[in-house]
Amino acid sequence: MLNNCKFSLNPLWIFFYLIAIPFVSNSQTEQQNANHSFLISFASTTSEKPITGRVFLVFSRNKNPEPRYEAGSYITSVPFWGKDVNQLEPGKNVIIDTSVLGYPVANLKDLPGGEYYIQAVLSVYTQYHRADGHTIWAHQDQWEGQHFNVSPGNLISSIQQIHYDPSQNQEFTIVLDSVLPAIKIPEDTKQVKRFKIKSKILSDFWGHDMYLGATVLLPKDYDEHPDVHYPVVYEQGHFGLGAPEGFSTIKRVIPPQFKTIMDSYNLEGGYAFQEQYNSDHFPRMIVVTFQHPTPYYDDSYAINSANNGPYGDAIMQELIPYIETHYRIIRQSYARVLTGGSTGGWESMSLQIHHPDFFGGTWSLYPDPLDFRSFQLIDLTKDTNAFYTHNFTGPFGGNSEWQSSPRYMMRDNIGQPVRTVKDGSWLEAVLGSHGRSGEQLEIFDAVFGPVGEDGYPVPLWDKLTGRIDSNVVKYAQEHGYDLRYYLDKNWAALGPKLIDKLHVYVGDADNFYLNLAVYQFQDFLKHTENPHYEGTFEFGRPMKGHGWQPVTTSELFKMMAKHIMEHAPKGADTKQWNY
């Protein structure tokens, strides 16, 4: 078509044409053409065998803390790059260069010049021959909660100080010469007990030894009352080896500015909770937190899934029976209650909904999305892209063909957006390929999505383009992961079993927009029929963010104890555990 165009060579047009061409200096050209290579290998003293895994190269302005500790955060991550290695032999190099994707600086050539401290980490993967016929590689959690920078057995290098010049050809050599040590498990006390058991159900699925565990908080004078059986609070949340609800006998000084925030959010602290828990006339209940890390995350979401395997079965058929046979728990549904926040908020609601006859009620705090129509700011049931929207709600709403707005996954308490969904997805793409980032967005894929032909999770959306896969969304809904959809579909059977058991609390300015799905969930319950049950909902106002709860933890426990006593069967002796 250009051959058919006719134009005159007017000097004025030539001038405008020339100034429209971006000016590129010699230094910019040199920077674009310069080669930057980091040759990373591991010493035979760390492993004599080849390693499959992922290598990370981290840059920091500071030597302390170690650069590896500063990489991978949604909020404050320093620049880092990640690359898979397949059967890398000792002494052989893997090269991080301008072809490797990084975060939050995508390309090494765009990293500002200057003085840096650098460190490399090699996250070691395990090969799994799963019962579904797939063979995959992923990181076997070492009871650290899927944190690549501290996981026992992973390799790290010493810290090097370098001068980085993006305009010059540079090559650096890094040797991974140390192996991260085992996690130190806190010692048990009279009231806090920990255990870890091998799960046959999960081991059979993964073709590898897999473990479940729990931390148990015993009531005051548990040993002095050998004939008393107690209600149990099953607390859900991320992996951690600390005592349930932060229970602590050590009194720490809380700075005034943090004390103000804690009071505003009704957070009493571990020592204050301990004082209440062990005080006179406090209801005596056993508190249990589960540990169930998977090869994809620090937590399985306590439900069966195609990628994680039968974690729901393992928890219900192995972990809880172990707990209830080793500790004096009232083994009846009215005396088993649930709570948890965020991920644990979703889990506590899911366990109650999927096992309505087993548990006696849930007090779910700021839960992960209960309704896929408000998956943070994404409507997974209608939207086609997770990164951008063309639809605008409110009094000036409408649809724009030509303008789009980024979707955010985080905001501060006054509404200032902090991180976009695109940024979070990009971060996870650097942390791991094939859904192996070990982070929040990709555990949604592992839990909610089907298994791909390669054996890895099929994502809800592409982590580099944002394109939503509607087939995965439909799969997730039909398999019971969209809790509002699942309830709506099965209300006739589930509704009668859930009366007086659903209690949800969230800040009205939740930092992850989780309040939006709670509104949808509440609206659904308001319109239920046969039976009609509206649940209990409370929204922290004004400007209460993630972590807000309506009362302190000790007051919440009193609410749960009151509920247990009111729903105890006729003849149950509730006084024995109220000493």
N, C-alpha and C positions, 0 to 999 in steps of 0.2 A: 504494500500500500504506500510506503514511503516514496516509491518511484513515481507515483502519480501526483505527489504534492508539489505545488509551485510556490516559491517564495523568492523575494529579492534579497540580495546581500546588503541590506541597508546597514551602514556602520553603527547606527544607534541600536539596532537589533543585536548586532554582534556584541556590543558593549554589555547590554542587559544579559545576554546569554553567558558571557564570560563571568560576570559578577555573581551569577546564579550558581556557578560551580563551586562547591565547598573548597575552601583553601586548605590544603594539607601541607603542613610544614615538614621539613626533613626529619625533625625529631619524632613527629607523629608517624611518619612512614617507617622510621627505624624501629619505633616501638611496635608497630603492627607486624613488622617482618622479623623482629628479634625472636630467637628461640630461648625458651625457658624450660629447663628439664631438671627434674628431681629424681635421681636414681635411688630407689628404695629396695633394700634387701634385708633378709633376716639371717642372723648368725646361726651356725649349726649348733652352738651351745644352747640356743633357745628351742630348737627342734631339729632333729635329724631327718624328719620325714617331710615330704612336700605338704603344703598347706593350701587349702581352698578357703577363700574368705573375701574380705574387703579391706583394702588399704586406705587409710585416711592421712592426709597431710594438713597440718593445722598451723596457721600463722597467728601470732599475737604480738602486741606491742609490749607485753609484760612477760617476765620470766616466772613470776609468782602471782597467782597459782599457775601450775603447769598448763601450757596451751591446751592440752587434751581436755581439761576440765571446762574450758570455755567454748567448746565447739558443740553445735547441735541444738542450741536453744532457739525456740521460736522468737524470743524477745531479744536476747543479747549475744547471739552467736558471733564469734570472730570468724574471719574467712577460713574456709577449709574445703578440701577437695576429696572425692572418694572414687575408688576404682576397684572393680572385682578382680580377683586373681584366681586362677584355676590350676591347682597342683603346682604351685610355685615352689621351686626347690631351694634349699639353703644356698645362700651366696648369689642367687640369680636376681636380676633387677626387674622390678616393675617400675614403669616410668610415668610420673605425673607431669603432664605438660599442657600446652594450650588446647589440646584436643579433649581434655577432661573437664567435665562440668563441676563447678564449685558453687558455694553459697556463703554469704550473700553476694559475693563477687563471682560472676559466672565464669569468667575467663582469666587465667593468670596474667595475661597481657594487660588487663584492666586494673590489676592490683597496684595501688600507688607505690612509687618507689620509696625506699627508706630502710630503717633498721627494724628487723623483726627477730623474734624468737620462734623457731619452728620445731615441730615434733611430729613424728609419725606414729600411727597406731595400726596394728593389723588385727581385725576382728576375725577370729577363727570360726569357720563353719563346720558343722557336722553333717554327714550324709545320712539321710533317713530313707529306709525302704518301707514305705507305708503300706498299710493293709489295703488301701484303695488302688494299689498297683503303681502308684507314682513314686519315683525316686527324686528327692530334692535335696538341696543343700541350704542350711540355715543355721543361725547361731543358737546353740544349745545353752539355755540360761543356766548360769552357775550359781543361782540363788542370790543374784545381784539385782534382778529386775530388769534385764535387757538394757543395760547401759554399756555401750561398747568401750567407753573410756575407763571403766573400772572393772570389767568382767574378768574373773580369774581365768588364766590360760591365754588371754590375749597378749600380744606382743607390743612393746612400746620402745621407742628410741630415747636416747638422751636428748636434752634440749640443746639446740644449736643457735647461736646468734649469727645472723647473716645480714649483709647489705644487699637489698634487692633493687635492681635497676631494670625497669621494664624496657628500656631502650637498648640494652646490651644483651648479647648472647651470654647466657649464664647456665652453668651446670653444677648441681650440688649432689653430693653423695650422703645418704642417710642409712644407718644400719640399725635395725631393730634388734637390740641386744639384751632386753630384759623381758621377763614373763611376769604378768600381774599375779599377785598372790591370792590365795583363797580368802573369801569373805569371813570375817570374824563374827560368829554368831553370839549375840549377847547371852550372858549367863542367866539361867532361870533364877527366880526368886520364890519366896513363899507363895506369892499371889500370881506371878506371871510365868507361864509354862509355854514351851515351844516344842513342836515335833515336826517331823518330815517323814512321809511314807511313800513307798513305791506304789504307783498306781498300775495295776494289771490292765485295766481297761485302756488307759492311755498308752501304756507300753506296747500293748498288742497293736494299737492303731499306728503308732509311729515307728514300730520296729526298733525301738531304742528305749532304754530305761528312762521313764518319766516319773516325776514326783509331784506330790501335793503336800501341803503343810498347813499349819495354823498356829496362831498365837492365842493362848487362852488366858483370860483374866478371871481369877477366882475371887469370890466375895470374901469379905472380912470373916475370919474365923471359920473358914471352910473346913479345915481339918478338925476343928473342935466340935463340929456338928456332923458326925459321920452318917447320921440317919436322914439328913435333910436332902431332898432333891430340889433343884432350882430351875426357874425359867431360864431361857437362853436368849441373848441378843446376838444374832448373826450379823456382824458388821462387815459391809462390803467396801472395797476400795482398791487402790493401786497396791502393788507389791511393797511390802515393808516389814522389817523385823522388829519394829518398835512395839510397845505395848498397846493394846486397843485403846482408842480414844486419847492416846498420848499419856496415859496413866503414868505418873512419875512421883517418886518420893523425894525428889531433889527440887528444892525451891530455887528458881532462877529469877534474877532481877529483870523485869520487863521494862524497857525504856518507855517513858511517858507517851511518846508519839504512837508507839505500837499498842500500848495499853488503851489509848483512846479508840483506835481502830477495832481492837478486840472487843471492847465493850459495845461499840456500835453494831458489831456483827454477832454479839452474844457468844463470843468465844472466851472460855474461862481459863484455858491453859491446862497442861497436864497435871501440875501440882494441885491446882484448885479443884480439878475433877477428882483427884485422888482423895483430897480432904472430904469432899462430899460423899464419894463412893464408900468410904470407910467410916463415915460419921454414924452416930446413933440414929436409929429410926429410918435409915435409908433402905429402900427395898433391895434385898440381896438377890442379884441375878448374875449369872455367868455371862461373860462377853467373849465372843470369838471372832477373830479376823482370819479370813482364808488367805492362803498363798497358793496361787495357781498360775505361775508364769508359763508362757508358751514360747515356741520358737519364733513367734511373730510379735510378742508384746510382753509387758510385765504382768498381764492379766488376761484371762480367757473370756471375760464377760459372762462367766458362769453359765454357759449354755452350749449345747451341741452345735457344731458347725462343720461344714465340709472340709475346710482348710485346717482348722485347729484340731478337729476331731471331737470325740464325745466327752468334752469337759463337763457338760451338764450332768451326764450319767455318772461320771467319776465323782463329782462332788456329792450328788444325791445318794449314790450307791456305795461309795467307799469312804469319802472324807467325813461326811456327817455321821454315818454309823460308827466310824472309829471314835469320833469325838464323844458321841452319846453313850458309848460303852466304856469309855475310859474316864469319864467325868459324870458326876451325879446330876443328870439333866432330866427334867420332866419330859418324857418322850410322848407328848401329845401336842397337837397343832396349836391349841390356844396358848401354850407356853413357849412357842417358838416365834419370835418376832424378828423383823429385819430392819436394818437402816444402812445408810451409806450416803456419801456425797459424790457428785459428778459421775465418773464411771461407776462408782459404787451406788449412786442414786439410781442409775439405769438398771444395774444388776439387782438391787433390792426390789425394784418394781417388777422386773422380769421374772425373778424367782417366785414372787408372790402370784403373779398372773399365770405363769406356766405350771405352778404347783399349788393351786388354791386350797387344796385340802390338807396340805402338809404344814403350811405356815399360817400363823394367826393374825398377821398384819404387817404392813410396811410403813415406815416413816422415811420417805425418800427425799433427800436433800439435793437441790440444784442438779437434777439428773441430766445425763446426756439425752439427746433428742428422743422424746417419747412418741413423736409423730413425724413421719417422713415429709409431711407438707411444710414443716419448719425444721429442716435439718440445718441448724443455725440459721443462716439467711437464705438457704437454698430450698426450693420446693422440688424435691427429688421426683415427685410424681408428674411434674409438668415441665420444669426447666430443662434446657438442653445443654447448658454450659454452667459449670460451677464457678467460673472465674468472673463472669460478667453478666449483668442483667440489662435488658432493654425496657423492663417494666418498672414503673414508679408508682408507689402506693400513696395514699393520703389524699387531701383535698385537691392537690395539683397533679394527681396521678395520670397515667396514660402509658402509651407504648411508643417508643421512638425507633424508627428504622435506622436512623443515622447516628444516634448517640447511645453510648453504653456507660454503665457505671460499674466499677469493681465491687466485688463482694468481699466483705471482711469476715474474718473468723474470730477476731479479738478486738476489744475496745477497752478504754479505761472507764472509770466510774462516772465521769462527766460526759461520756459519749464519744470521746475522741477515738476514731479508729486507730488501731495499732498495727495489725497485720492482716493482709489480704489472704483469701483462700489460695490464690496463686502463689504467694510467698510460702505459705505452709506446705503446699504441694511440692514446690520446688525444693524446699529444704529436705523433704522426705525422699525425693528422687536422688538427692546427693547422699543421703544416709544409707540408702540401699536400693538395689534393683529388685525387680520381681516382688515388690511388696514387702521387702525385708528391712525396712527402715527401723522397725522396732518402735514406731511412734504412733500418734493418735489417729491420723487419717487412714493409715494403712491397716490398723487393726480393725477399723470398720470394714475394710475390704475383706480381710481374712475371716471375720466373724459373719458378715452379712452376705458375702458373695459366694458364687460357685467356684469350683476348681477349674482352672484353665487346662488346655491340652498339654501345656508344659509342666503341669503339676502345681503351679503357683496360683495365688488368688486372682480372679478376674476383678479389676477395680471398678468401683462405682463411677469414677471418672478418671480420665487420663491425667496423670500428674504433671504433664508438660503443656497440654492444650486445654484442659478443663472440660473436655467433651464428656457428657454424662451418658452412661450406657443404660438405656431404659430397660433392657432385658435383665440386667443385674438388679435394678431397683425392683422389678416385678418379682424376681426370684426371692429377694430379701423379704418382700411383703408376704409372699405365699408360704414362706418358711418361718413366719412368726417373729421376725425381728423388728418390724414396725408395730410397736406395742398397741398403739391406738387402732390401727387397722386390724390387728389380730383380735382385739377385744370386740370391735364392731362386728366382725365376721362370726364371732363365737359367743356373743353376749347371752343368748338364751341359755347356754350351758354354764358359762362362767359367772354371769351376773349374780345369781343366787349365792354362789360360794364366796363372793368378794364383798358382800355387804359389810360395811364398817371396817374394812381392812386397808383402804387406800388413802394415804396421807402424803401430800406433796408440798414442799416448801422451796421457794426460790426467790432470789433477789430480783426486783423489777428492772434492774439495770445489770443483769448478769453479764460478766465480761466476755462470755462466749455465746451470747444471745440465746442461752438455753431456756430462758423464760418464755420465748415465743412458742415452742412446742408444748410447754406446760399449759399455756392459754388454750391451745388446740385440744389438748387432752381434757382439760376442765370442761370446755364447751361440749365435747362428746359426752362426758358423763352427765352433764346437765340435761341432755336430751334422751337419756336412756329410758327404756320402757320394759316392763315385764322381766325383771324388776327395774324400778327407778332408783338409782343410787348416784348421788352427786360427788361422793368422796369428800375429802377435806383438803382445801387448798389455802395457802397463805403466801402473799407476795410482799417481800420487803420493800418498803418505800420510805423516803425517796432515795434514789441513787444507791441502792444496796447491790453490790456486785457478787461475783462468784465467791462462795464460802459463807454467805449469810444464812443464818438459821433463826427461827422465831424465838427460841429460848436457848439457854445454855444446855450443854450436853447432859449435865446431871438433872436438869429440869425435864429434858426430853425423856430420860430414863424413868423418871417418876410418872410421866404421861403414859409410857409404855407399860409400866407396872400396873397402873390403874386400869388400863385397858385389859390386861391379862386377868386381873382379879374380877373384873366385870363380866368377862367371857368364860371364866372357869366353869366347868360342869358342876352340877349340883353335887355337893358332898366333898368337893376338892378342898384340901386343907391349905389355904393360902397363907395362914398365919405362920406356918413353919419356916417359910423363907422371908418373913418380915420381922426377924428377930433384931 
